[in-house]
Amino acid sequence: MIYDVIILGAGPSGLYLAQKLRQQFNHHLTILILEKNGYVGGRTRQIDFFGELINTGAGVGRVKKDHHLLSMQKRLDRDIHKWRSRIGYDGFLPVPMKRILRRLQKMYRRDVHRSLTFQQFFLLYYSIEEWKRFCWTNGYTDFVDADIEDTLFDYGFEDNLPGAEFFRVEWNKMMEKLAEGLDIRFHHESRVFRYHNKCYTVETMNGNRYRARVLVVAGFLHPSLPSFIHEQIRPQPFLRAYRHFKKAVQLHEPVIHNRSESQKQIQVTDHIIMTAYCDNDNARHYVKRHKNTDHSVVFYREIGTHYYRPLSVTMMMTRTEFIDKAQNPEPNLFVIGEMISQNQGWTEGAFDSVHRIYRKLCSVLSS
Ligand SMILES: Cc1cc2nc3c(=O)[nH]c(=O)nc-3n(C[C@H](O)[C@H](O)[C@H](O)COP(=O)(O)OP(=O)(O)OC[C@H]3O[C@@H](n4cnc5c(N)ncnc54)[C@H](O)[C@@H]3O)c2cc1C
């Protein structure tokens, strides 16, 4: 059988696209999803920990920015739980982030340094001590090696500062709802794909082969994707650790530390604290030293979120042009997901990426 579309990956981007196509083509399209894991939702998976659903990956939605996510959450529960973040800084004085960013944006506009990373650019104007305090104030370091322009204008530092407004997301419920009625083969990790005789053949690790007119890679850097995509988009590790306490504990607000690799700690319930929320080297060090126990659990993801490497001058492309090319690198091949959006690190980026190529994909499928 030759499917109309095969989607590799049953994370938010793959499921969202499959449901949109199913509704638009009124079931007249054969769609198959091949998923590596035994569950849907990818990096948004929640698990039960002492009677509480805790986030192993994605945490919250942003009220002002995550419009698709918010409307999906409203369909699950009209009563949206919203709050404004408060942050305690432990062991250092936070830097004036907004002022620093305004100055850097001005300097960048004056003299574009295309091939530098964000850290290299920052250090042209500030000391290494100020760089450290900048990273601590932000709470994460997931922009260190990223493109300057993407970091200055798209990263969204304001989301990590006190006062940002968030809403709770029921990730498992949402993903299970999105997966309703879809043909998903679990434990089907695609190993390689190739184009031959006007269709794509996908081979899975468990030795199966599937064929389709159109192939969509959803949410990860498949090894068969062209090398220019791998060169530009890089993954970075992220970690969350939780501990259950027999007696109630009080942390009150999220705390950012400068002294430990746990980086950020957040109260979940009276008895559960996220004892570490960190990325890059902090995550690598933390996972080496901490093992799961009866009362604590660590979720380390080597591929936590993604960022764009600097767009070198020789590429002669803007970010938008790169995304256009990378989302449709061959005529019947499409790529979607957080990694290939202008909202990296957020699920909204995964949904944005679907909208960006949707018309083009539909016109290929209708032809
Ligand atoms: C620690 C952490 C915190 C985060 N916090 C937030 C947050 O607060 N808010 C927010 O909105 N987002 C957050 N995110 C990001 C969010 O998880 C992602 O943006 C979202 O999951 C991206 O969806 P996706 O479909 O692009 O990719 P994924 O969710 O990664 O889905 C890709 C799917 O492809 C499957 N797959 C991989 N390889 C193969 C293969 N070879 N063959 C078949 N299937 C394969 C995977 O198993 C997965 O199911 C966080 C992520 C992490 C790790």
The ligand as an SDF file (V2000), in Angstrom:
LIG
                    3D

 53 58  0  0  0  0  0  0  0  0999 V2000
   12.6790   20.2470   30.0420 C   0  0  0  0  0  0  0  0  0  0  0  0
   11.8000   20.8620   28.9740 C   0  0  0  0  0  0  0  0  0  0  0  0
   10.9650   21.9180   29.3020 C   0  0  0  0  0  0  0  0  0  0  0  0
   10.1130   22.4640   28.3590 C   0  0  0  0  0  0  0  0  0  0  0  0
    9.2400   23.4250   28.7660 N   0  0  0  0  0  0  0  0  0  0  0  0
    8.2830   23.8520   27.9160 C   0  0  0  0  0  0  0  0  0  0  0  0
    7.2480   24.6950   28.3600 C   0  0  0  0  0  0  0  0  0  0  0  0
    7.2130   25.0970   29.5370 O   0  0  0  0  0  0  0  0  0  0  0  0
    6.2760   25.0640   27.4720 N   0  0  0  0  0  0  0  0  0  0  0  0
    6.2720   24.6350   26.1900 C   0  0  0  0  0  0  0  0  0  0  0  0
    5.3600   24.9980   25.4200 O   0  0  0  0  0  0  0  0  0  0  0  0
    7.2560   23.8240   25.7220 N   0  0  0  0  0  0  0  0  0  0  0  0
    8.2540   23.4100   26.5600 C   0  0  0  0  0  0  0  0  0  0  0  0
    9.2070   22.5450   26.1270 N   0  0  0  0  0  0  0  0  0  0  0  0
    9.2910   22.2450   24.6840 C   0  0  0  0  0  0  0  0  0  0  0  0
    8.2570   21.2350   24.1960 C   0  0  0  0  0  0  0  0  0  0  0  0
    8.4000   20.0190   24.8800 O   0  0  0  0  0  0  0  0  0  0  0  0
    8.4800   21.0370   22.7010 C   0  0  0  0  0  0  0  0  0  0  0  0
    8.4260   22.3040   22.0690 O   0  0  0  0  0  0  0  0  0  0  0  0
    7.4190   20.1500   22.0370 C   0  0  0  0  0  0  0  0  0  0  0  0
    7.3680   18.8950   22.6250 O   0  0  0  0  0  0  0  0  0  0  0  0
    7.8130   20.0400   20.5580 C   0  0  0  0  0  0  0  0  0  0  0  0
    6.9530   19.1930   19.8520 O   0  0  0  0  0  0  0  0  0  0  0  0
    7.5140   18.4930   18.5340 P   0  0  0  0  0  0  0  0  0  0  0  0
    6.3910   17.7720   17.9170 O   0  0  0  0  0  0  0  0  0  0  0  0
    8.2390   19.4850   17.7350 O   0  0  0  0  0  0  0  0  0  0  0  0
    8.6450   17.4720   19.0680 O   0  0  0  0  0  0  0  0  0  0  0  0
    8.5590   16.2620   20.1190 P   0  0  0  0  0  0  0  0  0  0  0  0
    7.6630   16.5720   21.2480 O   0  0  0  0  0  0  0  0  0  0  0  0
    9.9570   15.9100   20.4600 O   0  0  0  0  0  0  0  0  0  0  0  0
    7.9360   15.0810   19.2710 O   0  0  0  0  0  0  0  0  0  0  0  0
    8.7330   14.3400   18.3500 C   0  0  0  0  0  0  0  0  0  0  0  0
    8.2730   12.8820   18.3510 C   0  0  0  0  0  0  0  0  0  0  0  0
    9.0680   12.1700   17.3880 O   0  0  0  0  0  0  0  0  0  0  0  0
    9.3990   10.8980   17.9540 C   0  0  0  0  0  0  0  0  0  0  0  0
   10.6050   10.4120   17.2790 N   0  0  0  0  0  0  0  0  0  0  0  0
   11.8920   10.8030   17.4580 C   0  0  0  0  0  0  0  0  0  0  0  0
   12.7180   10.1290   16.6390 N   0  0  0  0  0  0  0  0  0  0  0  0
   11.9270    9.3080   15.9030 C   0  0  0  0  0  0  0  0  0  0  0  0
   12.1950    8.3690   14.8530 C   0  0  0  0  0  0  0  0  0  0  0  0
   13.4220    8.1500   14.3860 N   0  0  0  0  0  0  0  0  0  0  0  0
   11.1320    7.7000   14.3060 N   0  0  0  0  0  0  0  0  0  0  0  0
    9.8590    7.9180   14.7550 C   0  0  0  0  0  0  0  0  0  0  0  0
    9.5660    8.7820   15.7480 N   0  0  0  0  0  0  0  0  0  0  0  0
   10.5840    9.4790   16.3050 C   0  0  0  0  0  0  0  0  0  0  0  0
    9.5960   11.1860   19.4230 C   0  0  0  0  0  0  0  0  0  0  0  0
    9.4880   10.0040   20.2050 O   0  0  0  0  0  0  0  0  0  0  0  0
    8.4730   12.1790   19.6920 C   0  0  0  0  0  0  0  0  0  0  0  0
    7.2730   11.5410   20.0720 O   0  0  0  0  0  0  0  0  0  0  0  0
   10.1070   21.9770   27.0430 C   0  0  0  0  0  0  0  0  0  0  0  0
   10.9540   20.9220   26.6910 C   0  0  0  0  0  0  0  0  0  0  0  0
   11.7930   20.3780   27.6420 C   0  0  0  0  0  0  0  0  0  0  0  0
   12.6730   19.2180   27.2720 C   0  0  0  0  0  0  0  0  0  0  0  0
  1  2  1  0
  2  3  1  0
  2 52  2  0
  3  4  2  0
  4  5  1  0
  4 50  1  0
  5  6  2  0
  6  7  1  0
  6 13  1  0
  7  8  2  0
  7  9  1  0
  9 10  1  0
 10 11  2  0
 10 12  1  0
 12 13  2  0
 13 14  1  0
 14 15  1  0
 14 50  1  0
 15 16  1  0
 16 17  1  0
 16 18  1  0
 18 19  1  0
 18 20  1  0
 20 21  1  0
 20 22  1  0
 22 23  1  0
 23 24  1  0
 24 25  2  0
 24 26  1  0
 24 27  1  0
 27 28  1  0
 28 29  2  0
 28 30  1  0
 28 31  1  0
 31 32  1  0
 32 33  1  0
 33 34  1  0
 33 48  1  0
 34 35  1  0
 35 36  1  0
 35 46  1  0
 36 37  1  0
 36 45  1  0
 37 38  2  0
 38 39  1  0
 39 40  1  0
 39 45  2  0
 40 41  1  0
 40 42  2  0
 42 43  1  0
 43 44  2  0
 44 45  1  0
 46 47  1  0
 46 48  1  0
 48 49  1  0
 50 51  2  0
 51 52  1  0
 52 53  1  0
M  END
$$$$
